[in-house]
Amino acid sequence: MFQSRIILISVLIAATMNANAQSDTTEFACDTTVFGHHYTLCITDQTGHPVEFGNRNDEGQRHGSWCELRGDGTDRAQGEYKNDKRIGTWWASRHEIWKYNRKGEIISKGKACRDCPTF
């Protein structure tokens, strides 16, 4: 499903490295491009399936592009973090756009079609 090159640098148990992580996920460094965005971090569930791709800053906070997969991996939330806060425009699903201010607060929600063909 993901045509990407993942280079395992080290395996980290997310629950021991990040207080916000779930204990049933594994977080590891990677170098991959998924859905057109570059990521340096992959989080998998207990079966090894990817559930999130993202980037962190030097303090370990979510920072930069993030992609949270749902269900079979075709539906996803995707957007940007800045210092652990969602910012800007996020696709909440295939048909929902949420906009966040720089404090990480939702300022609007709307409908759109992310994967619809252009006319």
C-alpha positions in Angstrom: 0.0 0.0 0.0 2.8 2.5 0.9 5.4 2.7 -1.8 8.1 4.2 0.3 11.6 3.4 1.5 11.7 3.1 5.3 15.1 2.9 6.9 15.0 1.6 10.4 17.5 3.6 12.4 16.3 2.7 15.9 13.2 1.2 17.5 11.7 3.1 20.3 8.7 2.1 22.4 6.5 5.1 22.2 5.1 4.8 25.7 8.5 5.1 27.2 9.6 8.0 25.0 6.5 10.1 24.8 4.0 10.6 27.6 1.2 11.3 25.0 1.8 8.0 23.1 -0.3 4.9 23.4 1.3 1.9 25.0 0.3 -0.3 22.1 2.3 1.5 19.5 5.9 1.5 18.4 7.7 4.7 17.2 10.8 4.5 15.1 12.9 6.8 12.9 12.3 6.5 9.2 13.0 8.4 5.9 9.9 8.1 3.8 7.4 10.0 1.6 3.7 9.1 2.0 0.8 10.9 0.3 3.3 13.4 -1.1 4.8 14.5 2.2 8.2 13.6 3.7 8.4 12.1 7.2 11.2 11.1 9.6 9.0 9.2 12.0 6.7 6.2 11.7 4.3 4.9 14.4 2.9 1.4 14.0 0.3 -0.5 16.0 1.0 -3.8 17.8 0.6 -5.7 14.5 3.2 -3.6 12.7 0.8 -1.6 10.5 1.5 2.1 10.2 -0.9 4.3 12.0 1.0 7.7 11.9 3.8 9.3 10.0 5.3 12.6 11.3 8.2 14.7 12.3 9.4 16.0 15.7 11.5 19.0 16.7 14.6 18.8 18.9 12.4 18.8 22.1 10.5 15.8 20.9 7.3 17.7 20.1 5.2 17.1 17.0 6.4 19.6 14.5 5.9 19.8 10.8 3.9 17.5 8.6 1.8 14.7 10.2 -0.5 12.0 8.8 -2.8 9.9 11.0 -4.2 6.9 9.2 -7.6 5.5 9.9 -9.2 2.2 9.1 -7.6 0.6 6.0 -5.1 3.5 5.6 -6.9 5.2 2.8 -8.8 7.6 5.1 -6.5 9.9 7.0 -6.1 13.2 9.0 -3.3 15.2 7.5 -1.8 18.6 8.3 0.9 20.5 10.2 2.0 20.7 13.8 4.0 23.5 15.4 5.4 22.7 18.8 2.8 20.0 19.6 -0.2 22.1 18.4 -2.1 21.6 15.2 -1.9 24.7 13.0 -3.3 25.8 9.6 -5.5 23.6 7.4 -6.0 20.0 8.3 -7.9 17.4 6.4 -9.9 15.7 9.1 -11.1 13.0 6.6 -11.6 12.7 2.9 -14.5 15.3 3.0 -13.8 17.5 6.0 -11.3 20.4 6.4 -10.6 21.9 9.8 -8.7 25.1 10.3 -6.6 25.8 13.4 -5.1 29.0 14.7 -1.5 29.3 15.9 -2.7 28.3 19.5 -4.0 25.0 18.2 -7.7 26.0 18.5 -10.2 25.0 15.8 -11.4 28.2 14.1 -13.5 26.7 11.3 -14.8 23.4 9.9 -15.9 22.8 6.3 -16.7 20.3 3.6 -14.6 19.5 0.6 -13.3 16.6 -1.4 -9.6 15.8 -1.0 -9.3 13.0 -3.6 -12.0 14.1 -6.1 -10.8 14.5 -9.7 -10.4 18.0 -11.0 -12.7 19.2 -13.8 
